[in-house]
Amino acid sequence: MKNKILILVLWGLAHFAPATAADAPNATREAAALIERMNDSSAPGGVVGILDLQKHQWLLQKAFGLANVDTGKRNGVDTIFCVASVSKQFTATLAAIAAH
């Protein structure tokens, strides 16, 4: 499951990054539609946020799936996740992109 989430996140970073500010609303709608398709009430999920860095405003804050499968607790936009060693993959990817 972690591999699928990591792939989705990396794909999402590349796919939904708008080329211009005018593209942001369309990218946000596409991301929201993708998250809705992934929203399974019985599976682990996550939280996605898209931030407009120029306006310092959230374009999208969306939670999906379960935070705890055993208790059935759902994710919220304020759910705190333990990322453990997941950030290493992001660092390696960014280093590879910078080297390229």
Phi and psi in radians as a Rosetta constraint file:
Dihedral C 1 N 2 CA 2 C 2 CIRCULARHARMONIC -1.057 0.35
Dihedral N 2 CA 2 C 2 N 3 CIRCULARHARMONIC -0.694 0.35
Dihedral C 2 N 3 CA 3 C 3 CIRCULARHARMONIC -1.096 0.35
Dihedral N 3 CA 3 C 3 N 4 CIRCULARHARMONIC -0.709 0.35
Dihedral C 3 N 4 CA 4 C 4 CIRCULARHARMONIC -1.134 0.35
Dihedral N 4 CA 4 C 4 N 5 CIRCULARHARMONIC -0.707 0.35
Dihedral C 4 N 5 CA 5 C 5 CIRCULARHARMONIC -1.173 0.35
Dihedral N 5 CA 5 C 5 N 6 CIRCULARHARMONIC -0.759 0.35
Dihedral C 5 N 6 CA 6 C 6 CIRCULARHARMONIC -1.088 0.35
Dihedral N 6 CA 6 C 6 N 7 CIRCULARHARMONIC -0.770 0.35
Dihedral C 6 N 7 CA 7 C 7 CIRCULARHARMONIC -1.079 0.35
Dihedral N 7 CA 7 C 7 N 8 CIRCULARHARMONIC -0.754 0.35
Dihedral C 7 N 8 CA 8 C 8 CIRCULARHARMONIC -1.076 0.35
Dihedral N 8 CA 8 C 8 N 9 CIRCULARHARMONIC -0.770 0.35
Dihedral C 8 N 9 CA 9 C 9 CIRCULARHARMONIC -1.108 0.35
Dihedral N 9 CA 9 C 9 N 10 CIRCULARHARMONIC -0.819 0.35
Dihedral C 9 N 10 CA 10 C 10 CIRCULARHARMONIC -1.120 0.35
Dihedral N 10 CA 10 C 10 N 11 CIRCULARHARMONIC -0.714 0.35
Dihedral C 10 N 11 CA 11 C 11 CIRCULARHARMONIC -1.127 0.35
Dihedral N 11 CA 11 C 11 N 12 CIRCULARHARMONIC -0.727 0.35
Dihedral C 11 N 12 CA 12 C 12 CIRCULARHARMONIC -1.091 0.35
Dihedral N 12 CA 12 C 12 N 13 CIRCULARHARMONIC -0.677 0.35
Dihedral C 12 N 13 CA 13 C 13 CIRCULARHARMONIC -1.063 0.35
Dihedral N 13 CA 13 C 13 N 14 CIRCULARHARMONIC -0.721 0.35
Dihedral C 13 N 14 CA 14 C 14 CIRCULARHARMONIC -1.374 0.35
Dihedral N 14 CA 14 C 14 N 15 CIRCULARHARMONIC -0.688 0.35
Dihedral C 14 N 15 CA 15 C 15 CIRCULARHARMONIC -1.318 0.35
Dihedral N 15 CA 15 C 15 N 16 CIRCULARHARMONIC -0.693 0.35
Dihedral C 15 N 16 CA 16 C 16 CIRCULARHARMONIC -1.674 0.35
Dihedral N 16 CA 16 C 16 N 17 CIRCULARHARMONIC 0.006 0.35
Dihedral C 16 N 17 CA 17 C 17 CIRCULARHARMONIC -1.272 0.35
Dihedral N 17 CA 17 C 17 N 18 CIRCULARHARMONIC 1.930 0.35
Dihedral C 17 N 18 CA 18 C 18 CIRCULARHARMONIC -1.212 0.35
Dihedral N 18 CA 18 C 18 N 19 CIRCULARHARMONIC 2.517 0.35
Dihedral C 18 N 19 CA 19 C 19 CIRCULARHARMONIC -1.239 0.35
Dihedral N 19 CA 19 C 19 N 20 CIRCULARHARMONIC -0.615 0.35
Dihedral C 19 N 20 CA 20 C 20 CIRCULARHARMONIC -2.385 0.35
Dihedral N 20 CA 20 C 20 N 21 CIRCULARHARMONIC 2.925 0.35
Dihedral C 20 N 21 CA 21 C 21 CIRCULARHARMONIC -1.082 0.35
Dihedral N 21 CA 21 C 21 N 22 CIRCULARHARMONIC -0.527 0.35
Dihedral C 21 N 22 CA 22 C 22 CIRCULARHARMONIC -1.174 0.35
Dihedral N 22 CA 22 C 22 N 23 CIRCULARHARMONIC -0.434 0.35
Dihedral C 22 N 23 CA 23 C 23 CIRCULARHARMONIC -1.432 0.35
Dihedral N 23 CA 23 C 23 N 24 CIRCULARHARMONIC -0.229 0.35
Dihedral C 23 N 24 CA 24 C 24 CIRCULARHARMONIC -1.023 0.35
Dihedral N 24 CA 24 C 24 N 25 CIRCULARHARMONIC -0.800 0.35
Dihedral C 24 N 25 CA 25 C 25 CIRCULARHARMONIC -1.053 0.35
Dihedral N 25 CA 25 C 25 N 26 CIRCULARHARMONIC -0.682 0.35
Dihedral C 25 N 26 CA 26 C 26 CIRCULARHARMONIC -1.174 0.35
Dihedral N 26 CA 26 C 26 N 27 CIRCULARHARMONIC -0.757 0.35
Dihedral C 26 N 27 CA 27 C 27 CIRCULARHARMONIC -1.106 0.35
Dihedral N 27 CA 27 C 27 N 28 CIRCULARHARMONIC -0.672 0.35
Dihedral C 27 N 28 CA 28 C 28 CIRCULARHARMONIC -1.140 0.35
Dihedral N 28 CA 28 C 28 N 29 CIRCULARHARMONIC -0.740 0.35
Dihedral C 28 N 29 CA 29 C 29 CIRCULARHARMONIC -1.094 0.35
Dihedral N 29 CA 29 C 29 N 30 CIRCULARHARMONIC -0.738 0.35
Dihedral C 29 N 30 CA 30 C 30 CIRCULARHARMONIC -1.099 0.35
Dihedral N 30 CA 30 C 30 N 31 CIRCULARHARMONIC -0.746 0.35
Dihedral C 30 N 31 CA 31 C 31 CIRCULARHARMONIC -1.121 0.35
Dihedral N 31 CA 31 C 31 N 32 CIRCULARHARMONIC -0.759 0.35
Dihedral C 31 N 32 CA 32 C 32 CIRCULARHARMONIC -1.089 0.35
Dihedral N 32 CA 32 C 32 N 33 CIRCULARHARMONIC -0.698 0.35
Dihedral C 32 N 33 CA 33 C 33 CIRCULARHARMONIC -1.146 0.35
Dihedral N 33 CA 33 C 33 N 34 CIRCULARHARMONIC -0.706 0.35
Dihedral C 33 N 34 CA 34 C 34 CIRCULARHARMONIC -1.108 0.35
Dihedral N 34 CA 34 C 34 N 35 CIRCULARHARMONIC -0.756 0.35
Dihedral C 34 N 35 CA 35 C 35 CIRCULARHARMONIC -1.110 0.35
Dihedral N 35 CA 35 C 35 N 36 CIRCULARHARMONIC -0.701 0.35
Dihedral C 35 N 36 CA 36 C 36 CIRCULARHARMONIC -1.054 0.35
Dihedral N 36 CA 36 C 36 N 37 CIRCULARHARMONIC -0.669 0.35
Dihedral C 36 N 37 CA 37 C 37 CIRCULARHARMONIC -1.192 0.35
Dihedral N 37 CA 37 C 37 N 38 CIRCULARHARMONIC -0.489 0.35
Dihedral C 37 N 38 CA 38 C 38 CIRCULARHARMONIC -1.516 0.35
Dihedral N 38 CA 38 C 38 N 39 CIRCULARHARMONIC -0.148 0.35
Dihedral C 38 N 39 CA 39 C 39 CIRCULARHARMONIC -1.293 0.35
Dihedral N 39 CA 39 C 39 N 40 CIRCULARHARMONIC 1.559 0.35
Dihedral C 39 N 40 CA 40 C 40 CIRCULARHARMONIC -1.801 0.35
Dihedral N 40 CA 40 C 40 N 41 CIRCULARHARMONIC 2.170 0.35
Dihedral C 40 N 41 CA 41 C 41 CIRCULARHARMONIC -1.263 0.35
Dihedral N 41 CA 41 C 41 N 42 CIRCULARHARMONIC -0.094 0.35
Dihedral C 41 N 42 CA 42 C 42 CIRCULARHARMONIC -2.093 0.35
Dihedral N 42 CA 42 C 42 N 43 CIRCULARHARMONIC 0.146 0.35
Dihedral C 42 N 43 CA 43 C 43 CIRCULARHARMONIC -2.134 0.35
Dihedral N 43 CA 43 C 43 N 44 CIRCULARHARMONIC 2.723 0.35
Dihedral C 43 N 44 CA 44 C 44 CIRCULARHARMONIC -1.041 0.35
Dihedral N 44 CA 44 C 44 N 45 CIRCULARHARMONIC 2.655 0.35
Dihedral C 44 N 45 CA 45 C 45 CIRCULARHARMONIC -2.400 0.35
Dihedral N 45 CA 45 C 45 N 46 CIRCULARHARMONIC -2.516 0.35
Dihedral C 45 N 46 CA 46 C 46 CIRCULARHARMONIC -2.977 0.35
Dihedral N 46 CA 46 C 46 N 47 CIRCULARHARMONIC -2.950 0.35
Dihedral C 46 N 47 CA 47 C 47 CIRCULARHARMONIC -2.346 0.35
Dihedral N 47 CA 47 C 47 N 48 CIRCULARHARMONIC 2.386 0.35
Dihedral C 47 N 48 CA 48 C 48 CIRCULARHARMONIC -2.148 0.35
Dihedral N 48 CA 48 C 48 N 49 CIRCULARHARMONIC 2.398 0.35
Dihedral C 48 N 49 CA 49 C 49 CIRCULARHARMONIC -2.363 0.35
Dihedral N 49 CA 49 C 49 N 50 CIRCULARHARMONIC 2.378 0.35
Dihedral C 49 N 50 CA 50 C 50 CIRCULARHARMONIC -2.082 0.35
Dihedral N 50 CA 50 C 50 N 51 CIRCULARHARMONIC 2.121 0.35
Dihedral C 50 N 51 CA 51 C 51 CIRCULARHARMONIC -1.980 0.35
Dihedral N 51 CA 51 C 51 N 52 CIRCULARHARMONIC 2.291 0.35
Dihedral C 51 N 52 CA 52 C 52 CIRCULARHARMONIC -1.447 0.35
Dihedral N 52 CA 52 C 52 N 53 CIRCULARHARMONIC 1.860 0.35
Dihedral C 52 N 53 CA 53 C 53 CIRCULARHARMONIC -1.227 0.35
Dihedral N 53 CA 53 C 53 N 54 CIRCULARHARMONIC -0.421 0.35
Dihedral C 53 N 54 CA 54 C 54 CIRCULARHARMONIC -1.355 0.35
Dihedral N 54 CA 54 C 54 N 55 CIRCULARHARMONIC -0.708 0.35
Dihedral C 54 N 55 CA 55 C 55 CIRCULARHARMONIC -1.660 0.35
Dihedral N 55 CA 55 C 55 N 56 CIRCULARHARMONIC -0.143 0.35
Dihedral C 55 N 56 CA 56 C 56 CIRCULARHARMONIC 0.974 0.35
Dihedral N 56 CA 56 C 56 N 57 CIRCULARHARMONIC 0.783 0.35
Dihedral C 56 N 57 CA 57 C 57 CIRCULARHARMONIC -2.250 0.35
Dihedral N 57 CA 57 C 57 N 58 CIRCULARHARMONIC 2.544 0.35
Dihedral C 57 N 58 CA 58 C 58 CIRCULARHARMONIC -1.336 0.35
Dihedral N 58 CA 58 C 58 N 59 CIRCULARHARMONIC 2.207 0.35
Dihedral C 58 N 59 CA 59 C 59 CIRCULARHARMONIC -1.527 0.35
Dihedral N 59 CA 59 C 59 N 60 CIRCULARHARMONIC -0.530 0.35
Dihedral C 59 N 60 CA 60 C 60 CIRCULARHARMONIC -2.678 0.35
Dihedral N 60 CA 60 C 60 N 61 CIRCULARHARMONIC 2.312 0.35
Dihedral C 60 N 61 CA 61 C 61 CIRCULARHARMONIC -2.335 0.35
Dihedral N 61 CA 61 C 61 N 62 CIRCULARHARMONIC 2.012 0.35
Dihedral C 61 N 62 CA 62 C 62 CIRCULARHARMONIC -2.491 0.35
Dihedral N 62 CA 62 C 62 N 63 CIRCULARHARMONIC 2.291 0.35
Dihedral C 62 N 63 CA 63 C 63 CIRCULARHARMONIC -1.923 0.35
Dihedral N 63 CA 63 C 63 N 64 CIRCULARHARMONIC 2.579 0.35
Dihedral C 63 N 64 CA 64 C 64 CIRCULARHARMONIC -2.560 0.35
Dihedral N 64 CA 64 C 64 N 65 CIRCULARHARMONIC 2.698 0.35
Dihedral C 64 N 65 CA 65 C 65 CIRCULARHARMONIC 1.242 0.35
Dihedral N 65 CA 65 C 65 N 66 CIRCULARHARMONIC -2.905 0.35
Dihedral C 65 N 66 CA 66 C 66 CIRCULARHARMONIC -1.768 0.35
Dihedral N 66 CA 66 C 66 N 67 CIRCULARHARMONIC 2.461 0.35
Dihedral C 66 N 67 CA 67 C 67 CIRCULARHARMONIC -1.428 0.35
Dihedral N 67 CA 67 C 67 N 68 CIRCULARHARMONIC -0.567 0.35
Dihedral C 67 N 68 CA 68 C 68 CIRCULARHARMONIC -2.446 0.35
Dihedral N 68 CA 68 C 68 N 69 CIRCULARHARMONIC 1.938 0.35
Dihedral C 68 N 69 CA 69 C 69 CIRCULARHARMONIC -1.167 0.35
Dihedral N 69 CA 69 C 69 N 70 CIRCULARHARMONIC -0.627 0.35
Dihedral C 69 N 70 CA 70 C 70 CIRCULARHARMONIC -1.151 0.35
Dihedral N 70 CA 70 C 70 N 71 CIRCULARHARMONIC -0.714 0.35
Dihedral C 70 N 71 CA 71 C 71 CIRCULARHARMONIC -1.666 0.35
Dihedral N 71 CA 71 C 71 N 72 CIRCULARHARMONIC -0.239 0.35
Dihedral C 71 N 72 CA 72 C 72 CIRCULARHARMONIC 1.391 0.35
Dihedral N 72 CA 72 C 72 N 73 CIRCULARHARMONIC 0.201 0.35
Dihedral C 72 N 73 CA 73 C 73 CIRCULARHARMONIC -1.197 0.35
Dihedral N 73 CA 73 C 73 N 74 CIRCULARHARMONIC 2.254 0.35
Dihedral C 73 N 74 CA 74 C 74 CIRCULARHARMONIC -1.503 0.35
Dihedral N 74 CA 74 C 74 N 75 CIRCULARHARMONIC 2.689 0.35
Dihedral C 74 N 75 CA 75 C 75 CIRCULARHARMONIC -1.256 0.35
Dihedral N 75 CA 75 C 75 N 76 CIRCULARHARMONIC 2.592 0.35
Dihedral C 75 N 76 CA 76 C 76 CIRCULARHARMONIC -2.250 0.35
Dihedral N 76 CA 76 C 76 N 77 CIRCULARHARMONIC 2.938 0.35
Dihedral C 76 N 77 CA 77 C 77 CIRCULARHARMONIC -1.168 0.35
Dihedral N 77 CA 77 C 77 N 78 CIRCULARHARMONIC -0.229 0.35
Dihedral C 77 N 78 CA 78 C 78 CIRCULARHARMONIC -1.800 0.35
Dihedral N 78 CA 78 C 78 N 79 CIRCULARHARMONIC 0.175 0.35
Dihedral C 78 N 79 CA 79 C 79 CIRCULARHARMONIC -1.143 0.35
Dihedral N 79 CA 79 C 79 N 80 CIRCULARHARMONIC 2.346 0.35
Dihedral C 79 N 80 CA 80 C 80 CIRCULARHARMONIC -1.735 0.35
Dihedral N 80 CA 80 C 80 N 81 CIRCULARHARMONIC 2.260 0.35
Dihedral C 80 N 81 CA 81 C 81 CIRCULARHARMONIC -1.931 0.35
Dihedral N 81 CA 81 C 81 N 82 CIRCULARHARMONIC 2.519 0.35
Dihedral C 81 N 82 CA 82 C 82 CIRCULARHARMONIC -1.532 0.35
Dihedral N 82 CA 82 C 82 N 83 CIRCULARHARMONIC 1.953 0.35
Dihedral C 82 N 83 CA 83 C 83 CIRCULARHARMONIC -1.531 0.35
Dihedral N 83 CA 83 C 83 N 84 CIRCULARHARMONIC -0.295 0.35
Dihedral C 83 N 84 CA 84 C 84 CIRCULARHARMONIC 0.814 0.35
Dihedral N 84 CA 84 C 84 N 85 CIRCULARHARMONIC -2.117 0.35
Dihedral C 84 N 85 CA 85 C 85 CIRCULARHARMONIC -1.685 0.35
Dihedral N 85 CA 85 C 85 N 86 CIRCULARHARMONIC 0.197 0.35
Dihedral C 85 N 86 CA 86 C 86 CIRCULARHARMONIC -1.107 0.35
Dihedral N 86 CA 86 C 86 N 87 CIRCULARHARMONIC -0.546 0.35
Dihedral C 86 N 87 CA 87 C 87 CIRCULARHARMONIC -1.136 0.35
Dihedral N 87 CA 87 C 87 N 88 CIRCULARHARMONIC -0.334 0.35
Dihedral C 87 N 88 CA 88 C 88 CIRCULARHARMONIC -1.078 0.35
Dihedral N 88 CA 88 C 88 N 89 CIRCULARHARMONIC -0.666 0.35
Dihedral C 88 N 89 CA 89 C 89 CIRCULARHARMONIC -1.133 0.35
Dihedral N 89 CA 89 C 89 N 90 CIRCULARHARMONIC -0.678 0.35
Dihedral C 89 N 90 CA 90 C 90 CIRCULARHARMONIC -1.152 0.35
Dihedral N 90 CA 90 C 90 N 91 CIRCULARHARMONIC -0.749 0.35
Dihedral C 90 N 91 CA 91 C 91 CIRCULARHARMONIC -1.075 0.35
Dihedral N 91 CA 91 C 91 N 92 CIRCULARHARMONIC -0.781 0.35
Dihedral C 91 N 92 CA 92 C 92 CIRCULARHARMONIC -1.123 0.35
Dihedral N 92 CA 92 C 92 N 93 CIRCULARHARMONIC -0.724 0.35
Dihedral C 92 N 93 CA 93 C 93 CIRCULARHARMONIC -1.112 0.35
Dihedral N 93 CA 93 C 93 N 94 CIRCULARHARMONIC -0.788 0.35
Dihedral C 93 N 94 CA 94 C 94 CIRCULARHARMONIC -1.111 0.35
Dihedral N 94 CA 94 C 94 N 95 CIRCULARHARMONIC -0.666 0.35
Dihedral C 94 N 95 CA 95 C 95 CIRCULARHARMONIC -1.126 0.35
Dihedral N 95 CA 95 C 95 N 96 CIRCULARHARMONIC -0.717 0.35
Dihedral C 95 N 96 CA 96 C 96 CIRCULARHARMONIC -1.146 0.35
Dihedral N 96 CA 96 C 96 N 97 CIRCULARHARMONIC -0.705 0.35
Dihedral C 96 N 97 CA 97 C 97 CIRCULARHARMONIC -1.137 0.35
Dihedral N 97 CA 97 C 97 N 98 CIRCULARHARMONIC -0.728 0.35
Dihedral C 97 N 98 CA 98 C 98 CIRCULARHARMONIC -1.146 0.35
Dihedral N 98 CA 98 C 98 N 99 CIRCULARHARMONIC -0.634 0.35
Dihedral C 98 N 99 CA 99 C 99 CIRCULARHARMONIC -1.256 0.35
Dihedral N 99 CA 99 C 99 N 100 CIRCULARHARMONIC -0.460 0.35
